[in-house]
Amino acid sequence: MGKGEKLAEYWMQEVEGKKAGNWLVSRIASHEKDGAKVAQIRGEGTILSEEHDGEEDIITYRLCATFLVHKQHATYHEEEVHTHVARLREGQIIQDERVEEAVQPHVPGLVVYETNDEDFDRQFNYDRRAAVQYAERWWNDYNPAYKKFEVDCTNYVSQCLRAGGAPMRGEPDRNSGWWYNGESWSYSFTVANALRWYLSGSTQGLRGREVADARLLRPGDVICYDFEGDGNFNHNTIVVARNAQGEPLVNAHTANSRMRHWAYRDSPAFTENVVYKFFQIGV
């Protein structure tokens, strides 16, 4: 049996045994808690590198899991990708660990500098379908027209907003506006905390209207996450659909995810102190 087959067998046993701490098992439990059923799981692994350490083989691989979720009268596929490192001895997996995704350092909220430019003193026509189509196209890939960041969640959301027609402004001041030109970019384009404060403070061009309930969001809207509840927002997602209860399903980068339940309760970053901000875009 090859290494790829060994990994597939290992994950099948992990899921069937409902091993605690396994992110696939946690995802299933999270759906069951919400009254949904995971009818099927499909996994696809890609070996990234192989090393040898004495009697052990060390394999770094990427696991893409697809969950077929049933909830009431709705059925959809949820997908997520994580990198793992497995250690094998005599052909047997003795250890497997998920590589934790990088977290953005604290960046203070930016002051949003406004101008009197009449071109931006109007509401832009936000193409939600185009934003969602972009989110679906690039959820597990990287558009070569943009720089890829180790912590890529906000860069990805900003690209989706731009695909939906959100106007850029503020160049070349990185502390001002929301923009990207290929060689440089505003902090609000790529940093989670900066985008959160930009959306709530901007009165021209791209702006967000904060609402209190996630169920008021539509595809193309944005959710910001402060997992620790310390005032520093460290993750952003874009809404791409809603489930049977009207709750948002989101796409994201860093831990690349598609059609994920918006609350992230099964994320390793989740704490009971989490604070969410819900922004309607283009209203």
Secondary structure, DSSP 4 states (H G I P E B T S, - for coil): --HHHHHHHHHHHHHHTT-TT-HHHHHHHHHHHTT-EEEEEEEEEEEEEEEEETTEEEEEEEEEEEEEEEETTEEEEEEEEEEEEEEEETTEEEEEEEPPPP-PPP-PPPP------TTTSS-----HHHHHHHHHHSTTS--TTS---SS-HHHHHHHHHHHTTPPPB-TT-TTSSB-B-SS-B-HHHH-HHHHHHHHHH--SSS-EEEES-GGG--TT-EEEEETTSSS---EEEEEEEE-TTS-EEEEETTTTEEEEETT-TTSTT--TT-EEEEEEE--
